[in-house]
Each structure stands twice: as C-alpha cells, then as structure tokens.
Amino acid sequence: MKQKVETRKPNGIVDYIALAITTWGVGYIPGAPGTYGSMIAVVIYLGFVQLIVAIMRYFSMWNTPVFPFIAEYPTTMLPVQVTVWIYAGVGVLLALFCLIGIWSSNRSIPLLGNDDPSEAIVDEVMGQLIVFIFVPLTIGWPFVLAGFLLFRFFDIVKPFPARTLEVLPGGLGICADDIVAGVYAGICLSNIYAVSLSI
C-alpha cells in the first residue's frame, strides 16, 4: 500500500540520474507504467542479444548459424570458455543493474512522494530481464512473448513471498516483489521451453 512520505524537489545531478533510472522517462505516462517497463526490458533484451550474437559470431570457429533468432546465431563449435564468460558476464551485469535499480528507486521515494510510486518502473525492467536469464539466448519470438506475459501475470498476482516483500524499506521494497515475480516467470518459461524441445 502506498504511503505518503516527506517530499522534496530534485537537488543536483544525482537526484536527476536517480529519477531517470527509476522512471526511464515513461513512468510518468498515464495508463500502465508497469507494462511500459516490461516492454522496455524486452527491447533491452533483444538489443543485448544482438550484441551477444555479434560477439559469438566473432569467436565462433565456424560461421554456420544453427538457430535463427532475430539474427543468425552462430554457435557451432563456439569455444566453451567464450560461452561461459558470456553467461557469467550477463549474470554480473544483471546483478549490478538490480543493485543500481534498488539504489535509484530508494533515492527517488522522497522525489516522487510515496514509498511505492507508480512512476517507478525500474523494478519491472529488472524483473522482466530476470525472466530471460532462465532460458538460452536462442529462444524465438513466441518464447519472448511468453516470458513477457508470464512476468506481467506474476507481477500482478504477486504470489508468496512477493506481496509480503513489499513492506521492506525503501528501494528494496519497491523492487523485491518484481524480482520474485521474475524468478517465478523465469522458472515457468524455462519449463515451457524444455517441454517444447521434448515434443
């Protein structure tokens, strides 16, 4: 439940950076800011996949695409060391983004006027990105859409312990429930993907 907090106006570049990260600019648009945040995350994910595809193409011993996505995905004979470092790097970047999101949303609470502002969508961005870490980068559009819909479902339903985590203080309370929703959605998506490979 949103509670009013002591408000203040942004003062300095750090406050504006925190607001920019917290709202991504679209948090102020009326309607469905959570859905906007999830859509931004999908765009980030697809762009990041393009970058990873380019890296894998560079390091691949052969340039034979084995699974089409939004670009050719050359994984044939890709050195295992490169694959491991890519996935490790993705995990580190996502963890850093979550920490930055928690910090920015915490700093934005007095700037936006309550302890769970609707303008804050960084939690939806991080939750949606967490979904896709449960599946390979080779998933196609149907699974990207499924991941989007699954996250929106769990973000709205807030299964245990997501709803109870909303009472945590500051930015952690804003973001924790979406992190949990992302984990739930990611587990479901990975199972759907596994079943699809078995059919």
VOLONU-584166 format. One line per field, with one value per atom (N, C-alpha, C): x, y, z; residue in one letter; residue number from 1. Coordinates in nm, 2 decimals. Layout:
<nodes>
x <- c(X/...)
y <- c(Y/...)
z <- c(Z/...)
resn <- c(a/...)
resi <- c(NUM/...)
</nodes>
This chain:
<nodes>
x <- c(0.08/0.00/0.09/0.06/0.14/0.11/0.22/0.21/0.28/0.22/0.28/0.41/0.51/0.63/0.67/0.76/0.81/0.87/0.82/0.87/0.97/1.05/1.14/1.17/1.21/1.24/1.38/1.40/1.54/1.64/1.75/1.86/1.99/2.03/2.16/2.15/2.26/2.26/2.23/2.27/2.25/2.10/2.02/1.88/1.82/1.86/1.80/1.84/1.96/2.01/1.92/1.90/1.82/1.68/1.62/1.48/1.48/1.58/1.59/1.60/1.68/1.69/1.56/1.50/1.38/1.26/1.24/1.12/1.14/1.27/1.30/1.22/1.18/1.11/0.96/0.93/0.79/0.71/0.77/0.69/0.59/0.61/0.52/0.40/0.40/0.29/0.18/0.06/-0.05/-0.09/-0.16/-0.21/-0.15/-0.05/0.00/0.15/0.21/0.35/0.43/0.37/0.44/0.46/0.35/0.36/0.47/0.47/0.57/0.71/0.73/0.86/0.90/0.80/0.83/0.86/0.80/0.82/0.96/1.01/1.14/1.24/1.21/1.31/1.32/1.21/1.21/1.30/1.28/1.37/1.51/1.54/1.68/1.73/1.65/1.69/1.72/1.64/1.66/1.78/1.80/1.93/2.05/2.04/2.16/2.19/2.08/2.10/2.18/2.14/2.21/2.36/2.39/2.53/2.60/2.54/2.59/2.61/2.52/2.53/2.65/2.68/2.80/2.92/2.92/3.04/3.06/2.95/2.96/3.01/2.96/2.99/3.15/3.20/3.34/3.42/3.38/3.46/3.43/3.33/3.29/3.40/3.43/3.53/3.47/3.34/3.27/3.16/3.12/3.02/2.89/2.85/2.73/2.62/2.52/2.41/2.34/2.31/2.24/2.10/2.07/1.94/1.91/1.81/1.78/1.70/1.74/1.66/1.62/1.67/1.65/1.77/1.86/1.98/2.03/2.12/2.18/2.26/2.26/2.32/2.42/2.54/2.64/2.70/2.65/2.71/2.79/2.79/2.87/3.01/3.06/3.20/3.24/3.15/3.19/3.27/3.39/3.47/3.40/3.40/3.33/3.37/3.49/3.54/3.47/3.44/3.37/3.23/3.16/3.03/3.01/3.10/3.10/3.12/3.21/3.24/3.12/3.06/2.94/2.83/2.80/2.69/2.72/2.85/2.89/2.88/2.92/2.91/2.77/2.68/2.54/2.48/2.52/2.48/2.53/2.65/2.71/2.64/2.62/2.56/2.42/2.34/2.21/2.21/2.30/2.31/2.34/2.43/2.47/2.35/2.28/2.16/2.06/2.04/1.94/1.98/2.11/2.16/2.14/2.17/2.16/2.01/1.92/1.78/1.72/1.77/1.73/1.78/1.90/1.95/1.87/1.85/1.78/1.64/1.57/1.43/1.42/1.52/1.53/1.55/1.64/1.66/1.54/1.46/1.35/1.23/1.22/1.10/1.06/1.15/1.10/1.08/1.14/1.12/0.99/0.94/0.81/0.69/0.72/0.61/0.55/0.58/0.53/0.63/0.61/0.71/0.70/0.60/0.59/0.53/0.60/0.54/0.51/0.40/0.36/0.46/0.52/0.62/0.74/0.77/0.89/0.87/0.94/0.93/1.06/1.16/1.29/1.27/1.18/1.15/1.10/1.01/0.95/1.06/1.15/1.25/1.35/1.39/1.48/1.41/1.28/1.21/1.19/1.16/1.14/1.27/1.38/1.51/1.55/1.52/1.55/1.48/1.36/1.29/1.38/1.44/1.51/1.65/1.69/1.82/1.80/1.67/1.64/1.64/1.65/1.64/1.76/1.80/1.91/1.88/1.98/1.96/1.90/1.89/1.84/1.69/1.62/1.48/1.42/1.31/1.25/1.14/1.08/0.97/0.86/0.81/0.70/0.74/0.86/0.91/0.93/0.98/1.00/0.86/0.76/0.62/0.57/0.60/0.55/0.62/0.75/0.82/0.76/0.72/0.66/0.53/0.44/0.31/0.32/0.41/0.43/0.47/0.56/0.61/0.49/0.42/0.31/0.21/0.18/0.09/0.14/0.26/0.32/0.34/0.36/0.38/0.24/0.14/0.00/-0.05/-0.03/-0.08/0.00/0.13/0.23/0.21/0.25/0.25/0.35/0.33/0.42/0.56/0.66/0.65/0.66/0.62/0.63/0.55/0.43/0.35/0.40/0.45/0.50/0.63/0.70/0.83/0.81/0.69/0.66/0.67/0.67/0.68/0.83/0.92/1.06/1.09/1.18/1.20/1.27/1.23/1.30/1.29/1.40/1.40/1.39/1.44/1.43/1.28/1.19/1.05/0.99/1.04/0.99/1.02/1.14/1.20/1.19/1.18/1.19/1.08/0.95/0.84/0.85/0.91/0.93/1.04/1.14/1.25/1.19/1.11/1.04/0.95/0.88/0.79/0.87/0.99/1.08/1.13/1.16/1.20/1.09/0.97/0.86/0.84/0.83/0.81/0.92/1.04/1.16/1.15/1.12/1.10/1.00/0.88/0.78/0.82/0.89/0.93/1.04/1.13/1.23/1.16/1.05/0.98/0.91/0.85/0.78/0.88/0.99/1.09/1.15/1.17/1.21/1.11/0.98/0.88/0.87/0.89/0.89/1.00/1.11/1.22/1.20/1.11/1.09/0.97/0.90/0.78/0.83)
y <- c(-0.12/0.00/0.13/0.22/0.34/0.43/0.48/0.58/0.71/0.81/0.94/0.96/1.02/1.04/1.19/1.23/1.37/1.39/1.49/1.51/1.62/1.62/1.73/1.73/1.84/1.86/1.81/1.76/1.72/1.83/1.79/1.88/1.83/1.86/1.81/1.70/1.68/1.58/1.44/1.40/1.27/1.24/1.34/1.32/1.30/1.37/1.36/1.23/1.18/1.05/0.94/0.95/0.85/0.85/0.97/0.97/0.91/0.94/0.89/0.74/0.68/0.53/0.47/0.54/0.48/0.49/0.59/0.61/0.57/0.57/0.55/0.65/0.76/0.86/0.83/0.70/0.66/0.63/0.64/0.61/0.72/0.84/0.95/0.94/0.85/0.84/0.76/0.82/0.75/0.63/0.54/0.41/0.29/0.23/0.11/0.12/0.19/0.21/0.08/-0.02/-0.15/-0.22/-0.21/-0.28/-0.21/-0.07/0.00/-0.04/-0.06/-0.11/-0.24/-0.33/-0.47/-0.46/-0.37/-0.36/-0.30/-0.21/-0.15/-0.26/-0.35/-0.46/-0.56/-0.58/-0.67/-0.61/-0.48/-0.41/-0.42/-0.40/-0.41/-0.55/-0.65/-0.79/-0.82/-0.78/-0.81/-0.74/-0.61/-0.54/-0.61/-0.66/-0.72/-0.85/-0.92/-1.05/-1.02/-0.91/-0.88/-0.86/-0.79/-0.77/-0.91/-0.99/-1.13/-1.21/-1.20/-1.27/-1.22/-1.09/-1.04/-1.09/-1.10/-1.15/-1.30/-1.37/-1.52/-1.54/-1.46/-1.47/-1.45/-1.35/-1.32/-1.44/-1.50/-1.60/-1.74/-1.76/-1.89/-1.94/-2.07/-2.13/-2.15/-2.16/-2.17/-2.07/-2.03/-1.92/-1.98/-2.10/-2.17/-2.14/-2.07/-2.05/-2.18/-2.21/-2.33/-2.30/-2.18/-2.15/-2.00/-1.97/-1.84/-1.77/-1.65/-1.57/-1.44/-1.33/-1.20/-1.17/-1.26/-1.26/-1.40/-1.42/-1.56/-1.58/-1.69/-1.72/-1.83/-1.80/-1.90/-1.96/-2.07/-2.14/-2.26/-2.30/-2.42/-2.41/-2.50/-2.51/-2.38/-2.31/-2.20/-2.25/-2.19/-2.24/-2.22/-2.33/-2.33/-2.22/-2.18/-2.07/-1.94/-1.91/-1.79/-1.80/-1.91/-1.92/-1.90/-1.96/-1.94/-1.80/-1.73/-1.59/-1.50/-1.53/-1.45/-1.46/-1.59/-1.60/-1.55/-1.56/-1.51/-1.35/-1.30/-1.15/-1.10/-1.18/-1.14/-1.14/-1.24/-1.25/-1.14/-1.10/-0.99/-0.86/-0.84/-0.71/-0.70/-0.81/-0.81/-0.78/-0.84/-0.82/-0.67/-0.61/-0.47/-0.38/-0.42/-0.34/-0.34/-0.46/-0.47/-0.38/-0.38/-0.30/-0.15/-0.11/0.03/0.06/-0.03/0.00/0.02/-0.06/-0.05/0.08/0.12/0.25/0.36/0.36/0.47/0.49/0.38/0.38/0.43/0.39/0.43/0.59/0.64/0.78/0.86/0.79/0.86/0.87/0.79/0.79/0.93/1.01/1.14/1.24/1.21/1.29/1.27/1.15/1.11/1.11/1.12/1.15/1.03/0.91/0.80/0.68/0.58/0.47/0.37/0.37/0.28/0.36/0.45/0.54/0.46/0.49/0.43/0.47/0.58/0.63/0.54/0.47/0.38/0.26/0.24/0.12/0.04/0.09/0.02/-0.12/-0.14/-0.27/-0.37/-0.32/-0.40/-0.43/-0.34/-0.36/-0.47/-0.47/-0.57/-0.70/-0.70/-0.83/-0.90/-0.82/-0.88/-0.93/-0.86/-0.91/-1.04/-1.05/-1.17/-1.30/-1.28/-1.39/-1.45/-1.37/-1.43/-1.49/-1.47/-1.54/-1.69/-1.73/-1.87/-1.95/-1.89/-1.96/-1.92/-2.01/-1.97/-1.85/-1.79/-1.67/-1.71/-1.84/-1.89/-1.90/-1.85/-1.86/-1.77/-1.81/-1.74/-1.64/-1.57/-1.47/-1.53/-1.65/-1.70/-1.71/-1.74/-1.76/-1.62/-1.53/-1.39/-1.33/-1.35/-1.31/-1.38/-1.51/-1.59/-1.54/-1.51/-1.45/-1.32/-1.24/-1.11/-1.13/-1.21/-1.23/-1.30/-1.40/-1.46/-1.36/-1.28/-1.18/-1.08/-1.04/-0.95/-1.02/-1.15/-1.22/-1.23/-1.27/-1.29/-1.15/-1.05/-0.92/-0.86/-0.90/-0.86/-0.95/-1.08/-1.17/-1.17/-1.15/-1.14/-1.26/-1.38/-1.50/-1.49/-1.57/-1.57/-1.60/-1.52/-1.42/-1.28/-1.26/-1.13/-1.02/-1.05/-0.94/-0.90/-1.00/-0.97/-0.89/-0.90/-0.83/-0.68/-0.64/-0.50/-0.41/-0.48/-0.40/-0.37/-0.42/-0.39/-0.25/-0.19/-0.04/0.00/0.12/0.19/0.12/0.13/0.08/-0.07/-0.14/-0.28/-0.33/-0.25/-0.29/-0.26/-0.16/-0.14/-0.25/-0.30/-0.39/-0.54/-0.57/-0.71/-0.80/-0.75/-0.83/-0.85/-0.76/-0.78/-0.88/-0.88/-0.98/-1.12/-1.13/-1.26/-1.30/-1.20/-1.23/-1.27/-1.21/-1.25/-1.39/-1.43/-1.57/-1.67/-1.64/-1.73/-1.74/-1.63/-1.63/-1.70/-1.68/-1.75/-1.90/-1.94/-2.09/-2.15/-2.08/-2.13/-2.13/-2.02/-2.01/-2.12/-2.15/-2.25/-2.39/-2.41/-2.54/-2.55/-2.44/-2.44/-2.46/-2.40/-2.42/-2.56/-2.62/-2.76/-2.85/-2.83/-2.92/-2.90/-2.78/-2.76/-2.83/-2.85/-2.92/-3.07/-3.12/-3.26/-3.31/-3.22/-3.26/-3.30)
z <- c(0.00/0.00/0.00/-0.09/-0.10/0.02/0.07/0.18/0.15/0.19/0.17/0.25/0.19/0.26/0.24/0.32/0.31/0.18/0.10/-0.03/-0.04/-0.14/-0.17/-0.32/-0.37/-0.51/-0.54/-0.66/-0.70/-0.68/-0.62/-0.59/-0.64/-0.76/-0.81/-0.91/-0.98/-1.09/-1.04/-0.92/-0.87/-0.86/-0.81/-0.80/-0.94/-1.03/-1.17/-1.23/-1.20/-1.25/-1.19/-1.06/-0.99/-1.05/-1.07/-1.13/-1.27/-1.35/-1.49/-1.49/-1.40/-1.39/-1.34/-1.24/-1.17/-1.27/-1.34/-1.42/-1.57/-1.62/-1.76/-1.85/-1.79/-1.87/-1.90/-1.91/-1.94/-1.82/-1.70/-1.58/-1.56/-1.62/-1.60/-1.69/-1.79/-1.89/-1.82/-1.82/-1.76/-1.83/-1.76/-1.82/-1.75/-1.80/-1.74/-1.74/-1.64/-1.64/-1.62/-1.54/-1.53/-1.66/-1.74/-1.87/-1.96/-1.95/-2.02/-1.98/-1.85/-1.80/-1.86/-1.86/-1.91/-2.06/-2.14/-2.28/-2.30/-2.22/-2.23/-2.21/-2.11/-2.08/-2.19/-2.26/-2.38/-2.49/-2.51/-2.61/-2.57/-2.44/-2.40/-2.42/-2.39/-2.40/-2.55/-2.64/-2.78/-2.84/-2.79/-2.83/-2.78/-2.65/-2.59/-2.66/-2.70/-2.78/-2.91/-2.97/-3.10/-3.07/-2.96/-2.92/-2.89/-2.82/-2.79/-2.92/-3.01/-3.14/-3.21/-3.21/-3.28/-3.21/-3.08/-3.01/-3.04/-3.04/-3.07/-3.21/-3.30/-3.44/-3.46/-3.38/-3.39/-3.34/-3.23/-3.17/-3.22/-3.30/-3.35/-3.45/-3.43/-3.53/-3.66/-3.67/-3.79/-3.80/-3.91/-3.92/-3.97/-3.92/-3.97/-3.86/-3.90/-3.80/-3.77/-3.65/-3.61/-3.55/-3.52/-3.47/-3.50/-3.58/-3.61/-3.50/-3.47/-3.37/-3.44/-3.39/-3.46/-3.55/-3.54/-3.63/-3.63/-3.72/-3.73/-3.60/-3.54/-3.41/-3.43/-3.46/-3.49/-3.36/-3.32/-3.20/-3.23/-3.36/-3.40/-3.36/-3.28/-3.24/-3.16/-3.09/-3.01/-2.90/-2.87/-2.76/-2.63/-2.55/-2.42/-2.33/-2.33/-2.25/-2.28/-2.41/-2.45/-2.41/-2.42/-2.38/-2.23/-2.15/-2.00/-1.96/-2.03/-1.99/-2.03/-2.14/-2.19/-2.09/-2.04/-1.95/-1.81/-1.77/-1.64/-1.65/-1.76/-1.78/-1.77/-1.84/-1.83/-1.69/-1.61/-1.47/-1.39/-1.41/-1.33/-1.37/-1.50/-1.54/-1.49/-1.49/-1.43/-1.28/-1.21/-1.07/-1.04/-1.12/-1.10/-1.13/-1.23/-1.27/-1.16/-1.10/-0.99/-0.87/-0.84/-0.73/-0.76/-0.88/-0.92/-0.92/-0.96/-0.96/-0.82/-0.73/-0.58/-0.53/-0.56/-0.51/-0.57/-0.70/-0.76/-0.71/-0.70/-0.65/-0.51/-0.43/-0.29/-0.28/-0.36/-0.36/-0.42/-0.51/-0.57/-0.49/-0.38/-0.30/-0.25/-0.19/-0.15/-0.27/-0.38/-0.50/-0.57/-0.55/-0.62/-0.52/-0.39/-0.30/-0.23/-0.25/-0.17/-0.18/-0.09/-0.07/-0.18/-0.27/-0.38/-0.50/-0.56/-0.66/-0.79/-0.85/-0.97/-1.09/-1.07/-1.17/-1.18/-1.07/-1.07/-1.15/-1.26/-1.34/-1.35/-1.28/-1.29/-1.23/-1.14/-1.08/-1.19/-1.27/-1.38/-1.48/-1.51/-1.61/-1.56/-1.43/-1.38/-1.36/-1.32/-1.31/-1.44/-1.55/-1.68/-1.73/-1.71/-1.76/-1.68/-1.56/-1.48/-1.55/-1.60/-1.67/-1.77/-1.85/-1.97/-1.94/-1.81/-1.78/-1.75/-1.74/-1.72/-1.85/-1.96/-2.09/-2.18/-2.27/-2.36/-2.45/-2.50/-2.58/-2.72/-2.75/-2.87/-2.88/-2.78/-2.78/-2.89/-2.95/-3.06/-3.01/-3.10/-3.06/-2.98/-3.00/-2.92/-2.77/-2.74/-2.60/-2.54/-2.62/-2.57/-2.53/-2.61/-2.58/-2.46/-2.45/-2.34/-2.21/-2.22/-2.10/-2.06/-2.15/-2.12/-2.05/-2.11/-2.05/-1.91/-1.90/-1.77/-1.66/-1.69/-1.59/-1.56/-1.66/-1.62/-1.53/-1.56/-1.47/-1.33/-1.31/-1.18/-1.11/-1.18/-1.12/-1.07/-1.14/-1.09/-0.98/-0.99/-0.89/-0.76/-0.78/-0.66/-0.57/-0.62/-0.53/-0.42/-0.32/-0.20/-0.25/-0.19/-0.09/-0.15/-0.28/-0.34/-0.27/-0.24/-0.18/-0.04/0.04/0.17/0.17/0.06/0.05/0.02/-0.02/-0.05/0.08/0.20/0.32/0.36/0.28/0.31/0.28/0.36/0.35/0.22/0.18/0.07/-0.07/-0.14/-0.28/-0.28/-0.17/-0.17/-0.17/-0.10/-0.10/-0.24/-0.31/-0.44/-0.54/-0.53/-0.63/-0.59/-0.47/-0.43/-0.48/-0.48/-0.53/-0.68/-0.76/-0.90/-0.93/-0.85/-0.86/-0.84/-0.74/-0.71/-0.83/-0.88/-1.00/-1.12/-1.13/-1.24/-1.23/-1.11/-1.08/-1.11/-1.06/-1.09/-1.24/-1.31/-1.45/-1.53/-1.48/-1.55/-1.53/-1.42/-1.39/-1.49/-1.49/-1.58/-1.73/-1.77/-1.91/-1.94/-1.85/-1.87/-1.89/-1.81/-1.82/-1.95/-1.99/-2.12/-2.23/-2.23/-2.33/-2.33/-2.21/-2.21/-2.27/-2.23/-2.29/-2.44/-2.49/-2.64/-2.71/-2.64/-2.70/-2.70/-2.61/-2.60/-2.68/-2.74/-2.82/-2.96)
resn <- c(m/m/m/k/k/k/q/q/q/k/k/k/v/v/v/e/e/e/t/t/t/r/r/r/k/k/k/p/p/p/n/n/n/g/g/g/i/i/i/v/v/v/d/d/d/y/y/y/i/i/i/a/a/a/l/l/l/a/a/a/i/i/i/t/t/t/t/t/t/w/w/w/g/g/g/v/v/v/g/g/g/y/y/y/i/i/i/p/p/p/g/g/g/a/a/a/p/p/p/g/g/g/t/t/t/y/y/y/g/g/g/s/s/s/m/m/m/i/i/i/a/a/a/v/v/v/v/v/v/i/i/i/y/y/y/l/l/l/g/g/g/f/f/f/v/v/v/q/q/q/l/l/l/i/i/i/v/v/v/a/a/a/i/i/i/m/m/m/r/r/r/y/y/y/f/f/f/s/s/s/m/m/m/w/w/w/n/n/n/t/t/t/p/p/p/v/v/v/f/f/f/p/p/p/f/f/f/i/i/i/a/a/a/e/e/e/y/y/y/p/p/p/t/t/t/t/t/t/m/m/m/l/l/l/p/p/p/v/v/v/q/q/q/v/v/v/t/t/t/v/v/v/w/w/w/i/i/i/y/y/y/a/a/a/g/g/g/v/v/v/g/g/g/v/v/v/l/l/l/l/l/l/a/a/a/l/l/l/f/f/f/c/c/c/l/l/l/i/i/i/g/g/g/i/i/i/w/w/w/s/s/s/s/s/s/n/n/n/r/r/r/s/s/s/i/i/i/p/p/p/l/l/l/l/l/l/g/g/g/n/n/n/d/d/d/d/d/d/p/p/p/s/s/s/e/e/e/a/a/a/i/i/i/v/v/v/d/d/d/e/e/e/v/v/v/m/m/m/g/g/g/q/q/q/l/l/l/i/i/i/v/v/v/f/f/f/i/i/i/f/f/f/v/v/v/p/p/p/l/l/l/t/t/t/i/i/i/g/g/g/w/w/w/p/p/p/f/f/f/v/v/v/l/l/l/a/a/a/g/g/g/f/f/f/l/l/l/l/l/l/f/f/f/r/r/r/f/f/f/f/f/f/d/d/d/i/i/i/v/v/v/k/k/k/p/p/p/f/f/f/p/p/p/a/a/a/r/r/r/t/t/t/l/l/l/e/e/e/v/v/v/l/l/l/p/p/p/g/g/g/g/g/g/l/l/l/g/g/g/i/i/i/c/c/c/a/a/a/d/d/d/d/d/d/i/i/i/v/v/v/a/a/a/g/g/g/v/v/v/y/y/y/a/a/a/g/g/g/i/i/i/c/c/c/l/l/l/s/s/s/n/n/n/i/i/i/y/y/y/a/a/a/v/v/v/s/s/s/l/l/l/s/s/s/i/i/i)
resi <- c(1/1/1/2/2/2/3/3/3/4/4/4/5/5/5/6/6/6/7/7/7/8/8/8/9/9/9/10/10/10/11/11/11/12/12/12/13/13/13/14/14/14/15/15/15/16/16/16/17/17/17/18/18/18/19/19/19/20/20/20/21/21/21/22/22/22/23/23/23/24/24/24/25/25/25/26/26/26/27/27/27/28/28/28/29/29/29/30/30/30/31/31/31/32/32/32/33/33/33/34/34/34/35/35/35/36/36/36/37/37/37/38/38/38/39/39/39/40/40/40/41/41/41/42/42/42/43/43/43/44/44/44/45/45/45/46/46/46/47/47/47/48/48/48/49/49/49/50/50/50/51/51/51/52/52/52/53/53/53/54/54/54/55/55/55/56/56/56/57/57/57/58/58/58/59/59/59/60/60/60/61/61/61/62/62/62/63/63/63/64/64/64/65/65/65/66/66/66/67/67/67/68/68/68/69/69/69/70/70/70/71/71/71/72/72/72/73/73/73/74/74/74/75/75/75/76/76/76/77/77/77/78/78/78/79/79/79/80/80/80/81/81/81/82/82/82/83/83/83/84/84/84/85/85/85/86/86/86/87/87/87/88/88/88/89/89/89/90/90/90/91/91/91/92/92/92/93/93/93/94/94/94/95/95/95/96/96/96/97/97/97/98/98/98/99/99/99/100/100/100/101/101/101/102/102/102/103/103/103/104/104/104/105/105/105/106/106/106/107/107/107/108/108/108/109/109/109/110/110/110/111/111/111/112/112/112/113/113/113/114/114/114/115/115/115/116/116/116/117/117/117/118/118/118/119/119/119/120/120/120/121/121/121/122/122/122/123/123/123/124/124/124/125/125/125/126/126/126/127/127/127/128/128/128/129/129/129/130/130/130/131/131/131/132/132/132/133/133/133/134/134/134/135/135/135/136/136/136/137/137/137/138/138/138/139/139/139/140/140/140/141/141/141/142/142/142/143/143/143/144/144/144/145/145/145/146/146/146/147/147/147/148/148/148/149/149/149/150/150/150/151/151/151/152/152/152/153/153/153/154/154/154/155/155/155/156/156/156/157/157/157/158/158/158/159/159/159/160/160/160/161/161/161/162/162/162/163/163/163/164/164/164/165/165/165/166/166/166/167/167/167/168/168/168/169/169/169/170/170/170/171/171/171/172/172/172/173/173/173/174/174/174/175/175/175/176/176/176/177/177/177/178/178/178/179/179/179/180/180/180/181/181/181/182/182/182/183/183/183/184/184/184/185/185/185/186/186/186/187/187/187/188/188/188/189/189/189/190/190/190/191/191/191/192/192/192/193/193/193/194/194/194/195/195/195/196/196/196/197/197/197/198/198/198/199/199/199)
</nodes>
